[in-house]
Amino acid sequence: MKQVLRAVLVCLVVGAAVLVVWVVASRPDSPEPPRPLPDTAVMVHGRPTTCSELFG
């Protein structure tokens, strides 16, 4: 019984270590800069409005 518990504990520890390594390795190195908004005019409430007017 002790051998089974030890085997389960070892599997859990190894699985947790693999998960941590996978999460750290899959993170991007640097965050991507925000994409610029296209400054096209669209009709909002009957008047032309650009993205920069809406979002600043």
PDB file of N, CA, C and O in Angstrom:
ATOM      1  N   MET A   1       0.825  -1.194   0.000  1.00  0.00           N
ATOM      2  CA  MET A   1       0.000   0.000   0.000  1.00  0.00           C
ATOM      3  C   MET A   1       0.868   1.256   0.000  1.00  0.00           C
ATOM      4  O   MET A   1       0.563   2.238  -0.677  1.00  0.00           O
ATOM      5  N   LYS A   2       1.967   1.207   0.780  1.00  0.00           N
ATOM      6  CA  LYS A   2       2.854   2.358   0.827  1.00  0.00           C
ATOM      7  C   LYS A   2       3.515   2.600  -0.531  1.00  0.00           C
ATOM      8  O   LYS A   2       3.750   3.745  -0.918  1.00  0.00           O
ATOM      9  N   GLN A   3       3.812   1.518  -1.250  1.00  0.00           N
ATOM     10  CA  GLN A   3       4.439   1.669  -2.563  1.00  0.00           C
ATOM     11  C   GLN A   3       3.491   2.327  -3.555  1.00  0.00           C
ATOM     12  O   GLN A   3       3.926   3.117  -4.393  1.00  0.00           O
ATOM     13  N   VAL A   4       2.205   2.013  -3.470  1.00  0.00           N
ATOM     14  CA  VAL A   4       1.217   2.608  -4.362  1.00  0.00           C
ATOM     15  C   VAL A   4       1.085   4.100  -4.066  1.00  0.00           C
ATOM     16  O   VAL A   4       1.058   4.913  -4.991  1.00  0.00           O
ATOM     17  N   LEU A   5       1.003   4.465  -2.796  1.00  0.00           N
ATOM     18  CA  LEU A   5       0.910   5.877  -2.428  1.00  0.00           C
ATOM     19  C   LEU A   5       2.164   6.642  -2.859  1.00  0.00           C
ATOM     20  O   LEU A   5       2.078   7.775  -3.333  1.00  0.00           O
ATOM     21  N   ARG A   6       3.316   6.016  -2.690  1.00  0.00           N
ATOM     22  CA  ARG A   6       4.563   6.652  -3.095  1.00  0.00           C
ATOM     23  C   ARG A   6       4.593   6.849  -4.613  1.00  0.00           C
ATOM     24  O   ARG A   6       5.034   7.894  -5.090  1.00  0.00           O
ATOM     25  N   ALA A   7       4.134   5.867  -5.364  1.00  0.00           N
ATOM     26  CA  ALA A   7       4.103   5.970  -6.821  1.00  0.00           C
ATOM     27  C   ALA A   7       3.143   7.076  -7.273  1.00  0.00           C
ATOM     28  O   ALA A   7       3.453   7.833  -8.192  1.00  0.00           O
ATOM     29  N   VAL A   8       1.983   7.166  -6.627  1.00  0.00           N
ATOM     30  CA  VAL A   8       1.021   8.220  -6.960  1.00  0.00           C
ATOM     31  C   VAL A   8       1.603   9.586  -6.637  1.00  0.00           C
ATOM     32  O   VAL A   8       1.451  10.523  -7.420  1.00  0.00           O
ATOM     33  N   LEU A   9       2.262   9.711  -5.504  1.00  0.00           N
ATOM     34  CA  LEU A   9       2.869  10.979  -5.112  1.00  0.00           C
ATOM     35  C   LEU A   9       3.975  11.378  -6.094  1.00  0.00           C
ATOM     36  O   LEU A   9       4.073  12.546  -6.468  1.00  0.00           O
ATOM     37  N   VAL A  10       4.792  10.435  -6.507  1.00  0.00           N
ATOM     38  CA  VAL A  10       5.850  10.722  -7.479  1.00  0.00           C
ATOM     39  C   VAL A  10       5.238  11.165  -8.805  1.00  0.00           C
ATOM     40  O   VAL A  10       5.736  12.104  -9.426  1.00  0.00           O
ATOM     41  N   CYS A  11       4.184  10.515  -9.244  1.00  0.00           N
ATOM     42  CA  CYS A  11       3.516  10.900 -10.491  1.00  0.00           C
ATOM     43  C   CYS A  11       2.944  12.309 -10.404  1.00  0.00           C
ATOM     44  O   CYS A  11       3.039  13.081 -11.359  1.00  0.00           O
ATOM     45  N   LEU A  12       2.353  12.644  -9.269  1.00  0.00           N
ATOM     46  CA  LEU A  12       1.807  13.984  -9.093  1.00  0.00           C
ATOM     47  C   LEU A  12       2.904  15.044  -9.107  1.00  0.00           C
ATOM     48  O   LEU A  12       2.738  16.100  -9.717  1.00  0.00           O
ATOM     49  N   VAL A  13       4.006  14.774  -8.451  1.00  0.00           N
ATOM     50  CA  VAL A  13       5.115  15.734  -8.407  1.00  0.00           C
ATOM     51  C   VAL A  13       5.724  15.913  -9.797  1.00  0.00           C
ATOM     52  O   VAL A  13       5.988  17.038 -10.221  1.00  0.00           O
ATOM     53  N   VAL A  14       5.944  14.818 -10.497  1.00  0.00           N
ATOM     54  CA  VAL A  14       6.508  14.912 -11.844  1.00  0.00           C
ATOM     55  C   VAL A  14       5.535  15.622 -12.781  1.00  0.00           C
ATOM     56  O   VAL A  14       5.955  16.443 -13.597  1.00  0.00           O
ATOM     57  N   GLY A  15       4.258  15.323 -12.677  1.00  0.00           N
ATOM     58  CA  GLY A  15       3.253  15.991 -13.511  1.00  0.00           C
ATOM     59  C   GLY A  15       3.189  17.480 -13.234  1.00  0.00           C
ATOM     60  O   GLY A  15       3.075  18.279 -14.163  1.00  0.00           O
ATOM     61  N   ALA A  16       3.262  17.865 -11.962  1.00  0.00           N
ATOM     62  CA  ALA A  16       3.250  19.286 -11.618  1.00  0.00           C
ATOM     63  C   ALA A  16       4.492  19.980 -12.151  1.00  0.00           C
ATOM     64  O   ALA A  16       4.403  21.108 -12.636  1.00  0.00           O
ATOM     65  N   ALA A  17       5.643  19.333 -12.072  1.00  0.00           N
ATOM     66  CA  ALA A  17       6.876  19.930 -12.589  1.00  0.00           C
ATOM     67  C   ALA A  17       6.802  20.111 -14.102  1.00  0.00           C
ATOM     68  O   ALA A  17       7.217  21.144 -14.627  1.00  0.00           O
ATOM     69  N   VAL A  18       6.276  19.114 -14.800  1.00  0.00           N
ATOM     70  CA  VAL A  18       6.123  19.223 -16.257  1.00  0.00           C
ATOM     71  C   VAL A  18       5.160  20.350 -16.601  1.00  0.00           C
ATOM     72  O   VAL A  18       5.409  21.102 -17.543  1.00  0.00           O
ATOM     73  N   LEU A  19       4.079  20.482 -15.868  1.00  0.00           N
ATOM     74  CA  LEU A  19       3.116  21.552 -16.110  1.00  0.00           C
ATOM     75  C   LEU A  19       3.745  22.923 -15.907  1.00  0.00           C
ATOM     76  O   LEU A  19       3.525  23.827 -16.714  1.00  0.00           O
ATOM     77  N   VAL A  20       4.514  23.089 -14.855  1.00  0.00           N
ATOM     78  CA  VAL A  20       5.171  24.377 -14.587  1.00  0.00           C
ATOM     79  C   VAL A  20       6.156  24.707 -15.708  1.00  0.00           C
ATOM     80  O   VAL A  20       6.190  25.842 -16.184  1.00  0.00           O
ATOM     81  N   VAL A  21       6.949  23.737 -16.132  1.00  0.00           N
ATOM     82  CA  VAL A  21       7.914  23.979 -17.206  1.00  0.00           C
ATOM     83  C   VAL A  21       7.192  24.329 -18.497  1.00  0.00           C
ATOM     84  O   VAL A  21       7.636  25.220 -19.222  1.00  0.00           O
ATOM     85  N   TRP A  22       6.100  23.658 -18.801  1.00  0.00           N
ATOM     86  CA  TRP A  22       5.344  23.932 -20.021  1.00  0.00           C
ATOM     87  C   TRP A  22       4.741  25.335 -19.996  1.00  0.00           C
ATOM     88  O   TRP A  22       4.783  26.037 -21.007  1.00  0.00           O
ATOM     89  N   VAL A  23       4.181  25.757 -18.860  1.00  0.00           N
ATOM     90  CA  VAL A  23       3.589  27.093 -18.760  1.00  0.00           C
ATOM     91  C   VAL A  23       4.657  28.169 -18.907  1.00  0.00           C
ATOM     92  O   VAL A  23       4.447  29.162 -19.605  1.00  0.00           O
ATOM     93  N   VAL A  24       5.793  27.981 -18.258  1.00  0.00           N
ATOM     94  CA  VAL A  24       6.867  28.972 -18.352  1.00  0.00           C
ATOM     95  C   VAL A  24       7.426  29.021 -19.771  1.00  0.00           C
ATOM     96  O   VAL A  24       7.723  30.105 -20.274  1.00  0.00           O
ATOM     97  N   ALA A  25       7.572  27.895 -20.411  1.00  0.00           N
ATOM     98  CA  ALA A  25       8.143  27.855 -21.759  1.00  0.00           C
ATOM     99  C   ALA A  25       7.183  28.403 -22.804  1.00  0.00           C
ATOM    100  O   ALA A  25       7.634  28.900 -23.836  1.00  0.00           O
ATOM    101  N   SER A  26       5.889  28.332 -22.578  1.00  0.00           N
ATOM    102  CA  SER A  26       4.928  28.779 -23.585  1.00  0.00           C
ATOM    103  C   SER A  26       4.582  30.260 -23.471  1.00  0.00           C
ATOM    104  O   SER A  26       3.852  30.790 -24.308  1.00  0.00           O
ATOM    105  N   ARG A  27       5.105  30.937 -22.434  1.00  0.00           N
ATOM    106  CA  ARG A  27       4.852  32.376 -22.317  1.00  0.00           C
ATOM    107  C   ARG A  27       5.625  33.125 -23.386  1.00  0.00           C
ATOM    108  O   ARG A  27       6.749  32.743 -23.711  1.00  0.00           O
ATOM    109  N   PRO A  28       5.044  34.190 -23.945  1.00  0.00           N
ATOM    110  CA  PRO A  28       5.813  34.987 -24.906  1.00  0.00           C
ATOM    111  C   PRO A  28       6.931  35.742 -24.177  1.00  0.00           C
ATOM    112  O   PRO A  28       6.788  36.124 -23.016  1.00  0.00           O
ATOM    113  N   ASP A  29       8.045  35.948 -24.887  1.00  0.00           N
ATOM    114  CA  ASP A  29       9.193  36.611 -24.280  1.00  0.00           C
ATOM    115  C   ASP A  29       8.888  38.067 -23.923  1.00  0.00           C
ATOM    116  O   ASP A  29       9.249  38.535 -22.843  1.00  0.00           O
ATOM    117  N   SER A  30       8.237  38.763 -24.815  1.00  0.00           N
ATOM    118  CA  SER A  30       7.889  40.160 -24.535  1.00  0.00           C
ATOM    119  C   SER A  30       6.460  40.395 -24.996  1.00  0.00           C
ATOM    120  O   SER A  30       6.029  39.828 -26.000  1.00  0.00           O
ATOM    121  N   PRO A  31       5.735  41.215 -24.281  1.00  0.00           N
ATOM    122  CA  PRO A  31       4.346  41.474 -24.700  1.00  0.00           C
ATOM    123  C   PRO A  31       4.319  42.230 -26.023  1.00  0.00           C
ATOM    124  O   PRO A  31       5.167  43.080 -26.297  1.00  0.00           O
ATOM    125  N   GLU A  32       3.332  41.899 -26.821  1.00  0.00           N
ATOM    126  CA  GLU A  32       3.202  42.563 -28.114  1.00  0.00           C
ATOM    127  C   GLU A  32       2.687  43.976 -27.916  1.00  0.00           C
ATOM    128  O   GLU A  32       1.812  44.202 -27.081  1.00  0.00           O
ATOM    129  N   PRO A  33       3.217  44.933 -28.671  1.00  0.00           N
ATOM    130  CA  PRO A  33       2.696  46.302 -28.557  1.00  0.00           C
ATOM    131  C   PRO A  33       1.272  46.350 -29.105  1.00  0.00           C
ATOM    132  O   PRO A  33       0.918  45.564 -29.984  1.00  0.00           O
ATOM    133  N   PRO A  34       0.469  47.255 -28.598  1.00  0.00           N
ATOM    134  CA  PRO A  34      -0.914  47.330 -29.104  1.00  0.00           C
ATOM    135  C   PRO A  34      -0.927  47.740 -30.572  1.00  0.00           C
ATOM    136  O   PRO A  34      -0.132  48.566 -31.020  1.00  0.00           O
ATOM    137  N   ARG A  35      -1.852  47.140 -31.296  1.00  0.00           N
ATOM    138  CA  ARG A  35      -1.979  47.460 -32.716  1.00  0.00           C
ATOM    139  C   ARG A  35      -2.617  48.829 -32.870  1.00  0.00           C
ATOM    140  O   ARG A  35      -3.530  49.165 -32.116  1.00  0.00           O
ATOM    141  N   PRO A  36      -2.162  49.627 -33.824  1.00  0.00           N
ATOM    142  CA  PRO A  36      -2.799  50.934 -34.043  1.00  0.00           C
ATOM    143  C   PRO A  36      -4.193  50.750 -34.635  1.00  0.00           C
ATOM    144  O   PRO A  36      -4.428  49.852 -35.444  1.00  0.00           O
ATOM    145  N   LEU A  37      -5.099  51.606 -34.224  1.00  0.00           N
ATOM    146  CA  LEU A  37      -6.459  51.544 -34.755  1.00  0.00           C
ATOM    147  C   LEU A  37      -6.508  52.245 -36.104  1.00  0.00           C
ATOM    148  O   LEU A  37      -5.949  53.331 -36.254  1.00  0.00           O
ATOM    149  N   PRO A  38      -7.167  51.644 -37.085  1.00  0.00           N
ATOM    150  CA  PRO A  38      -7.303  52.351 -38.360  1.00  0.00           C
ATOM    151  C   PRO A  38      -8.214  53.558 -38.177  1.00  0.00           C
ATOM    152  O   PRO A  38      -9.247  53.473 -37.513  1.00  0.00           O
ATOM    153  N   ASP A  39      -7.828  54.665 -38.766  1.00  0.00           N
ATOM    154  CA  ASP A  39      -8.593  55.899 -38.569  1.00  0.00           C
ATOM    155  C   ASP A  39      -9.581  56.083 -39.711  1.00  0.00           C
ATOM    156  O   ASP A  39      -9.531  57.084 -40.426  1.00  0.00           O
ATOM    157  N   THR A  40     -10.477  55.118 -39.884  1.00  0.00           N
ATOM    158  CA  THR A  40     -11.489  55.198 -40.928  1.00  0.00           C
ATOM    159  C   THR A  40     -12.771  55.764 -40.335  1.00  0.00           C
ATOM    160  O   THR A  40     -13.080  55.551 -39.163  1.00  0.00           O
ATOM    161  N   ALA A  41     -13.499  56.477 -41.153  1.00  0.00           N
ATOM    162  CA  ALA A  41     -14.742  57.096 -40.703  1.00  0.00           C
ATOM    163  C   ALA A  41     -15.910  56.139 -40.918  1.00  0.00           C
ATOM    164  O   ALA A  41     -16.026  55.509 -41.970  1.00  0.00           O
ATOM    165  N   VAL A  42     -16.767  56.039 -39.915  1.00  0.00           N
ATOM    166  CA  VAL A  42     -17.994  55.255 -40.004  1.00  0.00           C
ATOM    167  C   VAL A  42     -19.145  56.113 -39.518  1.00  0.00           C
ATOM    168  O   VAL A  42     -18.943  57.097 -38.807  1.00  0.00           O
ATOM    169  N   MET A  43     -20.337  55.739 -39.900  1.00  0.00           N
ATOM    170  CA  MET A  43     -21.513  56.519 -39.509  1.00  0.00           C
ATOM    171  C   MET A  43     -22.008  56.052 -38.135  1.00  0.00           C
ATOM    172  O   MET A  43     -22.337  54.879 -37.962  1.00  0.00           O
ATOM    173  N   VAL A  44     -22.061  56.957 -37.166  1.00  0.00           N
ATOM    174  CA  VAL A  44     -22.589  56.682 -35.832  1.00  0.00           C
ATOM    175  C   VAL A  44     -23.625  57.751 -35.538  1.00  0.00           C
ATOM    176  O   VAL A  44     -23.301  58.938 -35.477  1.00  0.00           O
ATOM    177  N   HIS A  45     -24.855  57.337 -35.357  1.00  0.00           N
ATOM    178  CA  HIS A  45     -25.975  58.247 -35.109  1.00  0.00           C
ATOM    179  C   HIS A  45     -26.074  59.324 -36.185  1.00  0.00           C
ATOM    180  O   HIS A  45     -26.356  60.486 -35.891  1.00  0.00           O
ATOM    181  N   GLY A  46     -25.840  58.928 -37.428  1.00  0.00           N
ATOM    182  CA  GLY A  46     -26.039  59.830 -38.549  1.00  0.00           C
ATOM    183  C   GLY A  46     -24.887  60.762 -38.851  1.00  0.00           C
ATOM    184  O   GLY A  46     -25.011  61.594 -39.750  1.00  0.00           O
ATOM    185  N   ARG A  47     -23.768  60.666 -38.144  1.00  0.00           N
ATOM    186  CA  ARG A  47     -22.640  61.545 -38.462  1.00  0.00           C
ATOM    187  C   ARG A  47     -21.364  60.716 -38.539  1.00  0.00           C
ATOM    188  O   ARG A  47     -21.228  59.718 -37.831  1.00  0.00           O
ATOM    189  N   PRO A  48     -20.432  61.121 -39.391  1.00  0.00           N
ATOM    190  CA  PRO A  48     -19.192  60.351 -39.526  1.00  0.00           C
ATOM    191  C   PRO A  48     -18.322  60.474 -38.273  1.00  0.00           C
ATOM    192  O   PRO A  48     -18.113  61.570 -37.753  1.00  0.00           O
ATOM    193  N   THR A  49     -17.827  59.351 -37.806  1.00  0.00           N
ATOM    194  CA  THR A  49     -16.999  59.305 -36.607  1.00  0.00           C
ATOM    195  C   THR A  49     -15.807  58.413 -36.879  1.00  0.00           C
ATOM    196  O   THR A  49     -15.949  57.379 -37.533  1.00  0.00           O
ATOM    197  N   THR A  50     -14.629  58.790 -36.390  1.00  0.00           N
ATOM    198  CA  THR A  50     -13.437  57.973 -36.561  1.00  0.00           C
ATOM    199  C   THR A  50     -13.151  57.187 -35.294  1.00  0.00           C
ATOM    200  O   THR A  50     -13.694  57.474 -34.227  1.00  0.00           O
ATOM    201  N   CYS A  51     -12.288  56.194 -35.431  1.00  0.00           N
ATOM    202  CA  CYS A  51     -11.926  55.379 -34.278  1.00  0.00           C
ATOM    203  C   CYS A  51     -11.202  56.218 -33.205  1.00  0.00           C
ATOM    204  O   CYS A  51     -11.402  56.001 -32.010  1.00  0.00           O
ATOM    205  N   SER A  52     -10.376  57.157 -33.628  1.00  0.00           N
ATOM    206  CA  SER A  52      -9.655  57.981 -32.661  1.00  0.00           C
ATOM    207  C   SER A  52     -10.607  58.864 -31.865  1.00  0.00           C
ATOM    208  O   SER A  52     -10.330  59.175 -30.707  1.00  0.00           O
ATOM    209  N   GLU A  53     -11.721  59.273 -32.461  1.00  0.00           N
ATOM    210  CA  GLU A  53     -12.714  60.048 -31.706  1.00  0.00           C
ATOM    211  C   GLU A  53     -13.425  59.173 -30.672  1.00  0.00           C
ATOM    212  O   GLU A  53     -13.773  59.644 -29.589  1.00  0.00           O
ATOM    213  N   LEU A  54     -13.637  57.905 -31.010  1.00  0.00           N
ATOM    214  CA  LEU A  54     -14.329  57.011 -30.094  1.00  0.00           C
ATOM    215  C   LEU A  54     -13.438  56.524 -28.963  1.00  0.00           C
ATOM    216  O   LEU A  54     -13.866  56.466 -27.810  1.00  0.00           O
ATOM    217  N   PHE A  55     -12.186  56.171 -29.294  1.00  0.00           N
ATOM    218  CA  PHE A  55     -11.307  55.529 -28.315  1.00  0.00           C
ATOM    219  C   PHE A  55     -10.163  56.408 -27.822  1.00  0.00           C
ATOM    220  O   PHE A  55      -9.436  56.007 -26.913  1.00  0.00           O
ATOM    221  N   GLY A  56      -9.990  57.560 -28.378  1.00  0.00           N
ATOM    222  CA  GLY A  56      -8.937  58.473 -27.911  1.00  0.00           C
ATOM    223  C   GLY A  56      -7.614  58.245 -28.448  1.00  0.00           C
ATOM    224  O   GLY A  56      -6.677  58.967 -28.106  1.00  0.00           O
TER     225      GLY A  56
END
